[in-house]
Amino acid sequence: MLKDFKQFALKGNVVDLAVGLIIGSAFGNIVSSLVSDIMMPLLGIVLGGVNLTNQSFQIGQAIIQYGAFIQTVIDFLIISFSIFFVIRIIQRLRNKEQQKKQKPSPSQEAILLTEIRDIMKNEKTNKTNKMKIHIK
């Protein structure tokens, strides 16, 4: 059982997932700081000095903090877009590397045309040789 767990834990997918989770968490903190420390204050200035994170209203004993919700939604959207953007860049780099490694295989049409060309060359060579024989 320990051997099976070791094989599972050391598979590339599990290690990649762990690394991605750690980097994603750190990246999420960076984007959250970007949103809360830079973008939201600028948005507050645009909205006339309103700080959205402190916006709330009270219904009976319940305090509804809609500003914090708006902040969380904005965080999510920016984090999602940022991760999408980073993943897209990584995919493009991987595709370029794969294209460099792989030589494109000829299509069926190209293979057929090459065979026809070779046959025609052989026929032309054979005709030329036959003509030389007859001339002698």
N, C-alpha and C positions, 0 to 999 in steps of 0.2 A: 504494500500500500504506500509506503514511504517513497519507493522507487517511482511508482505511478504519479504521485504528487510532484516529485522532483521533475519528471518529464513534462508534466502539465505546466508547472510554474516557470520552467525555463523555455517554453515555446516562445517563438518570436512574437506571436500575437499578444500573449499575456504581458510580456515585458514592454511591448509597444503601448499597450493600454495603460500600464502603470506610468510610463514616462509621459504619455499624453495627458493623463489625469493630473499629474503634478504640474506640468507646464501649463495646462489649461487653468488650473487653480491660480497659479501665479499671474497668468495673463488676465484672468478675470479680476484680480485685485488691481492690476494696473488700469484696466478699463474702468472699473468702478471709481477709482481715484480720479481719472480723467473726467468722468461724468460729474461726480459730486464736487470736485475741487475746481474744475475749469468751466465745463459746459453749463452746469446749472446756475452758477453765479452770473455768467454771461446771459443766459436765458432770463434770469431775474431782472437784469438791467434792461433787457429788451421789453420785458413786461412791466417796466416801471418800478423796479426795485422790489418786486415781490419775490420772497423766498418760498418756493413751492414745497420744500420739505417740511416746513412748519405749518402749512395750511391744514386746517381741520375745522370741524363743526361738531356740535354736541346735540345728541338726541336723547333726552332723558339723562340717564347716567352714562350712556355710551359715548365715547369720543371717537368720531370717525376721522382718521388722519388720511385724507385723500391725497395730500401732498406727498406723503411717504410712498403711497401706492404709485402715483405718477412718476416719482423718482425711480422706483423699482422697475416700472415698465420701460422707462427710458434707458436704464442700465441694461435691461435684457435686450432691447433692440440694438443698442450700440455694441454690446458684447457679441450678440449673434452675428451682426454684420461684420464685425472685426474678425471673428473666427472664420466666417465664410470667406472673407477676403484673404486671410492667411492660408487657408486650405486651398483656395484656388491658385494662389501663387505656387504652393508646394506641388500641386498636381501638374501645373505647367512645367515646372522644373523636372519633375519625374518623367513626364511625357517626352521632353527634349532629350533626356538621358536615354530613355528607351529607344527613341528614334535613332540616336547615334549608335546604339549597340546593335540594333536590328537592321540588317540590310533588307530592303523590301523584296519579297519574293515575286518573281514575274507572274503575271496573271495567266490564266489559261489561254487567253487570246495571244499573248506575247509568246508563250511556249509554242503554240500552233504555228504562228508566223515564222518563228525561228526554224522549226522543223521544215516548213515549206521552203524557206530560203536555202537551207542546207541541201534539200533534195534537188532544188533547181541548180545549185552550184555543182552538185555531183553529176547531174544530167548534162550540164554544159561541158564539164570536164570530160565526161565519157564521149560526147559527140565530137569534141575536139580531138581526142585520142583516136577515135574511129576514122576521122578525116585524115589524120596523119598516116594512119595505116594504109588507107586507100590511095593516097597520093604516092607513096613509095612504090 
